Amino acid sequence: MAEVKLQEGEALENALRRFKRKVQQEDIIKEVKRHSFYLKPGEKQRTKQALARKRNRKKSRREIQ
């Protein structure tokens, strides 16, 4: 869970900016979206395999260059 403490003399806008950056780095929003609806086990497996294929294609492109 992202936590940002307000430093002495720091503007609230700066702390909010730090909080947003921390949330983005920890992929909290991606995790929430993933758990916001139910996926059947077969669908989950298909999406996992599709991501693996995408990673492998990307990796092979990098190796060619």
C-alpha positions as CSV (number, residue, x, y, z in Angstrom):
1,M,0.0,0.0,0.0
2,A,1.4,3.3,-1.0
3,E,2.0,5.8,1.8
4,V,3.4,9.3,1.6
5,K,4.0,11.4,4.6
6,L,3.8,15.1,4.3
7,Q,7.2,16.7,4.9
8,E,7.6,19.8,7.0
9,G,6.9,22.9,4.9
10,E,5.9,20.8,1.8
11,A,2.9,21.8,-0.3
12,L,0.0,19.4,-0.5
13,E,0.3,19.4,-4.3
14,N,3.9,18.1,-4.2
15,A,2.9,15.4,-1.8
16,L,0.0,14.4,-4.0
17,R,2.3,14.3,-7.0
18,R,4.7,12.0,-5.0
19,F,1.8,9.8,-4.0
20,K,0.6,9.4,-7.6
21,R,4.1,8.5,-8.8
22,K,4.4,5.9,-6.0
23,V,1.0,4.4,-6.9
24,Q,2.0,4.2,-10.5
25,Q,5.4,2.6,-9.7
26,E,3.8,-0.1,-7.5
27,D,1.2,-1.0,-10.2
28,I,-1.7,-0.6,-7.7
29,I,-4.1,0.6,-10.3
30,K,-3.3,-2.3,-12.6
31,E,-3.9,-4.7,-9.8
32,V,-7.3,-3.1,-8.9
33,K,-8.5,-3.3,-12.5
34,R,-7.4,-6.9,-12.7
35,H,-9.5,-7.8,-9.6
36,S,-12.5,-5.6,-10.5
37,F,-14.2,-8.4,-12.4
38,Y,-14.2,-12.2,-12.4
39,L,-12.3,-14.1,-15.1
40,K,-13.0,-17.8,-15.7
41,P,-10.0,-20.0,-15.3
42,G,-9.8,-20.7,-19.0
43,E,-10.0,-17.0,-19.9
44,K,-7.3,-16.2,-17.3
45,Q,-5.1,-18.9,-18.9
46,R,-5.6,-17.6,-22.4
47,T,-4.7,-14.0,-21.4
48,K,-1.6,-15.3,-19.6
49,Q,-0.5,-17.3,-22.7
50,A,-1.2,-14.3,-24.9
51,L,1.0,-12.1,-22.7
52,A,3.7,-14.7,-22.8
53,R,3.6,-14.8,-26.6
54,K,3.7,-11.0,-26.7
55,R,6.8,-11.0,-24.4
56,N,8.5,-13.7,-26.5
57,R,7.9,-11.8,-29.8
58,K,9.3,-8.6,-28.2
59,K,12.3,-10.5,-26.9
60,S,13.0,-12.1,-30.3
61,R,12.8,-8.7,-32.0
62,R,15.4,-7.3,-29.6
63,E,17.7,-10.2,-30.2
64,I,17.5,-9.7,-34.0
65,Q,18.6,-6.1,-33.8
